[in-house]
Amino acid sequence: MLKDEFPDISISKIRYLEDQGLLAPRRTEGGYRLFSEDDVERLERILRLQRDEFLPLRVIRQELASSGARDRKRRRAGLVEAERELDLEELCERAGIDARLARELEEFGLLAPRTESGEKRYRDLDADIALACGRLAQFGIAPRHLRGFRTAADREAALIEQVVGPALRARNPERRRAGMEDLESLGELAQGLGQLLFWRALRRLAST
């Protein structure tokens, strides 16, 4: 797929980028790498930044991280927008997982589809969650191990609901709009705090 634009691309170069933490393709039980569309787009962007802007990998890693932050901001802005819905096959293709893993993720509450006419419909955000869980599965972290993440997220959302719930249920449009702004702000702050505490715990682990 990338040979036309990048004729010097090689398996060893892709593996080097993976070793540097810039790529994380899913692996089969036999160890074969499976590249999703997102993986290919990420690789394409890395190669363009190297070729067109002569950026070192350290700077490229920062650029990719900032892009992820922008994506998260766009997702927050879409709290009230309707998400595109996917069937199970589309979800698995987007996330690079199989139906068995998707069922396990649903069983442990990590995916929350709605049922319409007997068919399960998943949202775009479900596909992102499934992709993250699939990559964790490569390290032997099964869905049953991830229940704590869902439980923690539910607890944080419940705490925020105590603060903004009345405004979100208000009849006054201005108050509801203010409540939505507070919801986004509190969500960003809670997410930031969670990340800081998590990395502090990892830092302690690294220093042992």
N, C-alpha and C positions, 0 to 999 in steps of 0.2 A: 504493500500500500504506500510506503514512503520512499521507495527506490527512485521513482521518477524525480522527485524534488531533492532527495538526499541520496545520490548514487553511492556515496561512501559509507552509508549506514551498514553496520555489521552486527552480528549476534553478540560478539565480544563487547562492542561499545554499549549495546543495550544492557548487557549484564553489568557492565561497569557503572552505568547510571543507576541501576538497581542497587548495587553494592553501596553507592553513595547516598542512598535513601531518597532518591528523586523519583523512583518508580516503585510500585508495589503491586505487580500483577498477581492475580489469584493463581494458586497451584492446585493441580489435581492430586489425588492420593499417591499417584505415581511420580509426582514431582514435576510434571510438565507445567510450564507457564501458560496461563490463559489471559490474553489481553482484551479487556473490554473496550468499547468505543471511547470511554473517558480516558483509559490508559493510553490509547493511540493519540488522542487529542493532546494529552499532557506531554507525551514524547515528542510530538510534532512541535509543540511550543518550545520545549527545551532546545531542540535542534535549531529552531529559527533564532532563538536568543543567542545561541552559540555562534551561528553563522553570520547573522545580520548585525548583532550588537557586540559581538566578541566578549560576552560576559563570562566571568568565571563561574564555576558551579556554585560557589558560596552565594554569589549575588543572585544567581538564578533561583536557588532555593528560597531566598528571601522574597523574590518577585512572585514565585508560585504561592508562597504563604500569604502575601498581601492580596493576591487574587482570591484566595480562599476566604479571606476576611470580607472582601467585597461581595462574594457570592452569598455569604451568611447575611450580610446587610440586606441584600436583595430579597432573601428569603424572609427576613423579619418584616420587610415592607409588604410582603404578600400575605400577612396574617389574615386579612379579610377577603383576599381574592380567592376565587374558585380555582382549585388545582385540577390539572388534567388527570384523568383516571386511567388505570392500566389493568389489563387482565393478568392472570398468573403468568402466562407465557411471556408477556411483555415485561412484567416485573423481573422475571428471572433473566431475561436477555439484557435488560438495562443494568442489573446488579451483578451479572456474571455468576449467578448461583444456580443450583438445580432446585426442582420442585420439592425435593425432600427437605432441603435446608430451609426453604421458604415455609414449609409446614411447621417445622420445629420453631422457627422464629415466631410464627403466629401462636403456636401452642404456649410459648413462654411470654406472650404479650408484647413482643418487640415489634410485631407488625399488627396493625389494627384495621383490616379491610372492612368495608361495608358490603352487605349482601343485597343484590338486586336481581329479582327473578331467578333466584337460586344460584347466581354467579357472583363470585367475590370480586370486588373492585378495589384496587389499591391506588393510593395517591403518589404523586411524584416524590413526596417526602419519604414515603415507605420505601421507594426504590433507593434513595440515598442511604436510609437506615440499613437496608438489606445489603447494600454494597459494603458499608463499613463492617457489618457483622460477618460478611463473607471473607473480608480480608483478615479479620481477627481469627476466623476459623482456620486460616492457614497456619496460625501459630498454636493450634490445638485448643483454642478457646471456644467452647461449644455454646449454643444458645442458652443452655441452662445456667451457665456461668455468668450470663449477662443480665439476669433478672434484676440484680442490684442497681444497674444503670437505669432501668425503667422505673424501678421503685423510687430511686432518688429523684428522677425527673418528675414523677407524679407528686412527690412531697414538695418539691420546689414550686411546682405549678400551683399546688393547693395553698401554699403560703402566699404567693402573689395574688391568688384569687381573693384571699381575705382582704387585701388592700384595695384592689381595683374592681372586684366583683360588683359592688353596688353601683359604681359609675357605669360599668358595661351594661347593666340591666336597667339603667335609667331611661325614662321616656324622653328626656330633653336631649336633642341631638348634639348640642354643644358639650354637654356633660359626657355623653357616650364617646365623643371624639377625644375629649381630654382623657377619658379612661383608657382609650386605645393607645394614646401616646404614652401614658404611664405604663401600660402593659409592655410596650416595646422597650421602654427605658429600663424598667425593672428586669425584664428578661435578659437584656444585654448585661446589666450589672451582675445579675445572679450567675450568668454564664461565665463572665470574667472572673468572678470570685471562685467559682468551682474549678476553673482551669488553673488559677494560681495555687489553690490548695492542693490540687492534684500534682502539679509539677513540683511543689515543695516536698510532697511525699516521695516522688520519684527521685528527687535530689538526695533525700535521706537514704533511699535504697542504693543509689549509685555510690554513696560515700561509705557504705558498710564494708 
